[in-house]
Amino acid sequence: MASILFLLFLGLIVWFWIDSVRAKEQAMLSSARACEEIQAQFLDQTASLKSIRFSRNKHGRVIFQRIYNFDFSHDREERQQGRVIMSGLQVKEIQLDNGEGTTIL
C-alpha cells in the first residue's frame, strides 16, 4: 500500500513539473510575441515565475494561475517590466509597464 501511495505521489510531482515547463514555455513565447508587437526587445530571453495559486476556469475546474515576469526595452538602455498571467496553459493577460502606466494586451 505504501509503495502505491509513493508512486502516486511521484506521478503527481512529475505531472506538476511537466505542466510547469509547458506553462513557462507558453509564457516565454507570449512575452516575446508581445515585445515584437510593440517593437521592443525581449531581454534575457526568459520569463521568471512570480506567483502560483489555485483558481477556477470558466467551467468551474480548479487550475493553477501562474504569473510570470519578464523584462523588455524600447531603447536598449532602460529596462521595463511586463507580466504574463496564465490560467492553466492559456494566456489570460499580458501587462507591459511603461512611463505612462500599464498596457494590457
N, C-alpha and C positions, 0 to 999 in steps of 0.2 A: 504493500500500500504506500509506503514511504517513497519507493522508487517511482511510482506513478505520479505522485504529487511533485516530486523533484523534476521529472520530465515535463510535466505540465507547466511548472514554474519556469523551467529553462526555455520551453517553447514560447511562453509569453514574453520573456526577455528578448529572444531572437526576433519575434514579431515586432515588438516595440522598436528595436534597433533598426530593422528594415524600414518600418514606417517612418521613422525619424530621418533616415537617409533620403528617402523619396521626397519627404516634405522639404528638406533643406535644398535638394536639387531643384525642386519646383520654385522655391523662394529665390534661389540664385538666378534662375532663368528669367523669372518675372522682374527681378531687380534690374538685370542687365537690359531687358526689353524696355522697361520704364525709362532708364537712363538714355537709351538710344532714342526714344520718342521725344525727349526734351533736349536732345543734343548735348548731353552731359557725359562725362567719363565715369564709368563704374569702377571705383577704386578698390584695390586689393582683390578683386575678382571673387569676393566671398560675402556671405551673409552670416551673421552670428545670432544664435538663439538668445533672445532676451527673456522670454517667459513662455510657460506652457501651463495650460489649465484645462479642465473639463468644460465642455459646452454642449449645447444641443443643436443639431442641424434642423432644417426646415421640416423634416419628417419626425422629429422628436427623439432621434437616436443620439446617444451620448458619443461625442467625438472629442478629439484633442483640438484645442485652439492654441496655435503657436504664433508668437510674434518674433520676427527676425529683424535685426538692424543691419544696415549697410551704409557705406559712405559713397558719396559721389561729388563731382566737382564740375562746375561750368567753366572755370578759368584755369584749372590745374594748379591753383595756388591755395584756394580756400576750400576746406573740407566741409561738406554739409551732410546731414544725416537723413536717412529715409528708413521706412519700416514697411515690412510686408506682413499682413495679418492673414494667417491661414486658418481655415476651418477644415479640419481633416487634411486632405491633399489638395483642396481647392483654394485658390487665392481669393480672399474675400475683399481685401482693400490694400492699396499701396499708397503710402503717405510720403511726400517729399517735403522736407523743411527747407525754407529759403528766407531771405531777409524780410519779405512781406508777410510771411506766415507759412501755413502748411497747405500744400497742394495735395488733393486726394484724387487718385486715379482709379 
